[in-house]
Amino acid sequence: MYEKAKFLPAGDKSLIIEFGDSISPEINKKIRNMYIAMEKSGLDGIIEMVPTYRSLLVSYNPLKIKYKDLCSKLREYEENLGDSGSEPAKVVEIPTIYGGEYGPDLEFVAQHNNLSVDEVIEIHSSRNYLIYMLGFTPGFPYLGGMSEKIETPRLKTPRTKIPGGSVGIAGKQTGIYPIDSPGGWQLIGRTPVKLYDPFAEPPVLLNAGDYVRFVPIDEKEYKSILNQVEENKYKVNIALLDSEE
């Protein structure tokens, strides 16, 4: 983590606030706190903010606020940031059916790591995953904190179509495909929950800086939740992160 954040111009109406040069929960917390501080400030001229692994992209209207003035404000926010007053992160429970047609690579992940299928499921669903950023497709969460015991390389040849809701592993990361798309991650399961719905408000379920917890379900539960989702009756379980985690 840098002692002081770097402000880097990105075109004529955006700037990047860079907090460090590595992927870490500490840097992500700084990004989240800055995002919250700016959101609460109501600073005139801010159009959009996009959190990434180690930085925050800020798009602004140069007719309402000048670059130098914006940098001055951001430095002021940074100096008063700390941890006090930051909002507690949320933990979003993602019901997931593992293996079979829903997770065709689960057995390979188990074999690659000299584990049983049940052990892979237990390890994968036993912790909270930090949402570092969203990208690739709308609402795709890049999750940190996966156990090294189930690390598995990407597929040598990516699939041309992966069903939306598929849960995968690629190297040290795990993630969820929100929509049908190509991809090269090892598929271990699927959730019936929609991570992206263009007709919902907000359209994206997850937010950078919060956490995901995978909850194993069977096929009967999967189909039941899927029906509820299609009828707009399903409510995702969301809790506040324990301060000790």
C-alpha positions in Angstrom: 0.0 0.0 0.0 1.3 3.5 -0.9 1.9 5.9 1.9 -0.2 8.4 -0.1 -2.6 7.5 -2.9 -1.5 8.5 -6.5 -3.8 10.6 -8.6 -3.5 9.7 -12.3 -5.4 11.5 -15.1 -7.4 9.1 -17.3 -8.5 11.1 -20.3 -10.1 14.6 -20.1 -12.9 13.7 -17.6 -11.7 10.8 -15.4 -8.9 10.1 -12.9 -7.6 7.1 -11.2 -6.9 7.0 -7.4 -4.3 4.3 -7.0 -3.8 3.0 -3.5 -1.1 0.4 -4.0 0.6 -2.1 -6.3 -0.7 -5.4 -5.1 -4.0 -7.2 -4.5 -4.8 -7.2 -0.8 -7.7 -6.8 1.6 -6.1 -3.8 3.2 -5.9 -1.9 -0.1 -9.4 -3.0 -1.0 -10.7 -1.6 2.3 -9.1 1.8 1.5 -10.8 1.8 -1.9 -14.2 0.9 -0.3 -13.8 3.6 2.4 -12.9 6.2 -0.2 -15.9 5.2 -2.3 -18.2 5.5 0.6 -16.7 8.9 1.7 -17.2 10.3 -1.8 -20.7 8.9 -2.1 -21.7 10.6 1.2 -20.0 13.9 0.3 -22.3 14.5 -2.6 -19.5 16.3 -4.4 -20.9 18.2 -7.4 -19.6 17.0 -10.7 -19.0 13.3 -10.0 -20.5 11.1 -12.7 -19.4 7.6 -11.8 -17.0 5.6 -9.6 -15.6 2.2 -10.5 -13.6 0.2 -7.9 -10.9 -2.1 -9.1 -8.3 -4.4 -7.4 -6.1 -1.6 -6.3 -7.6 1.7 -7.5 -10.8 3.7 -7.9 -11.7 5.2 -11.3 -13.6 8.5 -10.8 -15.4 10.0 -13.8 -16.3 13.7 -13.4 -17.8 16.7 -15.3 -14.9 19.1 -16.0 -17.4 21.9 -16.5 -18.5 21.6 -12.9 -15.2 20.8 -11.2 -11.6 21.3 -12.3 -9.1 18.5 -12.2 -6.9 20.3 -9.6 -9.8 21.1 -7.4 -11.0 17.5 -7.6 -7.5 16.2 -6.6 -7.5 18.6 -3.7 -10.8 17.4 -2.5 -9.8 13.7 -2.9 -6.6 14.3 -0.9 -8.7 15.9 1.9 -11.0 12.8 1.9 -8.0 10.5 2.0 -6.4 12.3 5.0 -9.6 12.0 7.0 -10.4 8.5 5.9 -9.1 6.1 8.5 -11.4 3.2 9.5 -13.8 5.2 11.7 -17.3 5.7 10.3 -16.9 3.2 7.5 -20.0 1.1 6.9 -19.8 -2.6 7.8 -19.5 -4.8 4.7 -22.3 -7.2 3.8 -22.2 -10.9 3.3 -24.4 -12.1 0.4 -25.4 -15.8 0.6 -25.3 -17.5 -2.8 -27.1 -20.9 -2.8 -25.2 -23.2 -5.1 -25.7 -26.7 -6.4 -22.3 -28.5 -6.9 -21.3 -31.1 -9.5 -23.1 -33.1 -12.1 -24.4 -31.1 -15.1 -24.2 -27.9 -13.0 -20.5 -28.3 -12.2 -18.9 -30.5 -14.9 -15.4 -29.8 -13.7 -15.9 -30.6 -10.0 -14.3 -34.0 -10.3 -11.3 -32.7 -12.1 -10.8 -30.0 -9.4 -10.9 -32.8 -6.8 -8.5 -35.1 -8.7 -6.1 -32.2 -9.4 -5.9 -31.4 -5.7 -6.0 -35.0 -4.4 -9.3 -34.4 -2.6 -12.7 -36.0 -2.7 -15.6 -34.1 -4.3 -17.2 -33.6 -0.9 -14.0 -32.1 0.4 -13.8 -29.6 -2.4 -17.4 -28.6 -1.7 -16.8 -28.2 2.0 -13.6 -26.1 1.5 -15.2 -23.9 -1.2 -18.3 -23.2 0.9 -16.6 -22.8 4.2 -15.5 -19.1 4.0 -16.5 -15.6 3.1 -15.0 -14.3 -0.2 -14.1 -10.7 -0.6 -15.5 -9.1 -3.8 -12.5 -7.2 -5.0 -14.1 -5.9 -8.2 -16.8 -6.5 -10.9 -15.9 -6.9 -14.5 -15.6 -9.0 -17.7 -19.4 -9.2 -18.0 -22.0 -7.2 -16.1 -21.9 -8.2 -12.4 -19.1 -10.8 -12.7 -17.4 -10.8 -9.2 -13.7 -11.4 -8.8 -13.5 -13.1 -5.4 -10.5 -13.3 -3.1 -9.7 -15.6 -0.2 -10.1 -19.0 -1.8 -8.2 -21.8 -0.1 -5.0 -22.9 -1.8 -6.2 -26.5 -1.3 -8.5 -26.2 -4.3 -6.5 -24.0 -6.6 -6.9 -25.3 -10.2 -5.6 -23.9 -13.5 -8.0 -22.6 -16.2 -9.2 -24.8 -19.0 -6.6 -25.1 -21.8 -9.5 -24.5 -24.3 -12.2 -22.1 -23.1 -15.9 -23.0 -23.6 -17.8 -20.9 -26.1 -20.9 -20.8 -23.9 -21.2 -21.1 -20.1 -24.6 -20.9 -18.5 -25.4 -17.8 -16.4 -25.1 -18.6 -12.7 -22.1 -21.0 -13.1 -19.6 -21.0 -10.3 -16.0 -21.5 -11.4 -12.4 -21.7 -10.3 -9.4 -20.3 -12.2 -6.0 -20.5 -10.5 -6.3 -18.9 -7.0 -9.7 -17.2 -7.8 -13.3 -18.2 -7.7 -16.2 -16.4 -9.4 -19.7 -16.5 -10.8 -20.8 -16.0 -14.4 -23.8 -13.7 -14.2 -25.0 -14.3 -17.8 -24.4 -16.8 -20.6 -20.9 -16.1 -22.0 -17.7 -17.7 -23.1 -15.1 -18.6 -20.4 -12.2 -20.7 -19.4 -12.8 -21.3 -15.7 -13.3 -24.8 -14.2 -17.0 -25.1 -13.5 -17.9 -26.6 -10.1 -21.5 -25.6 -9.6 -24.3 -23.2 -10.4 -26.5 -20.8 -8.5 -30.2 -20.1 -9.4 -29.8 -16.5 -8.2 -29.5 -13.7 -10.8 -26.4 -11.6 -10.3 -27.4 -9.3 -13.2 -30.9 -8.3 -14.2 -31.2 -5.3 -16.5 -34.9 -4.8 -15.4 -34.1 -4.8 -11.7 -33.1 -1.8 -9.5 -30.2 -2.0 -8.9 -29.5 -4.3 -11.9 -26.3 -5.8 -10.3 -26.7 -7.8 -7.1 -23.2 -7.7 -5.7 -20.9 -4.7 -4.8 -17.2 -4.5 -4.6 -16.0 -4.4 -1.0 -18.7 -6.8 0.2 -18.5 -10.6 0.6 -20.0 -13.7 -0.9 -20.7 -17.0 1.0 -21.6 -20.1 -1.1 -24.3 -22.2 0.5 -24.6 -25.8 -0.8 -28.1 -26.9 -2.0 -29.5 -30.0 -3.7 -31.4 -30.1 -7.0 -34.8 -29.9 -5.4 -33.8 -26.7 -3.6 -32.1 -25.4 -6.8 -35.3 -25.8 -8.8 -37.5 -24.3 -6.1 -35.3 -21.2 -5.8 -35.1 -21.0 -9.6 -38.9 -20.8 -9.8 -39.0 -18.1 -7.1 -36.4 -16.1 -9.0 -38.3 -16.4 -12.2 -41.4 -15.1 -10.4 -39.5 -12.3 -8.7 -40.3 -13.8 -5.3 -36.9 -14.9 -4.1 -35.0 -12.8 -1.5 -31.3 -13.3 -1.1 -30.1 -13.7 2.4 -27.8 -10.8 3.3 -26.0 -10.3 6.7 -23.4 -7.9 8.1 -19.8 -9.1 8.2 -18.7 -10.0 11.7 -16.1 -7.4 12.7 -13.8 -10.1 13.9 -13.6 -11.8 10.4 
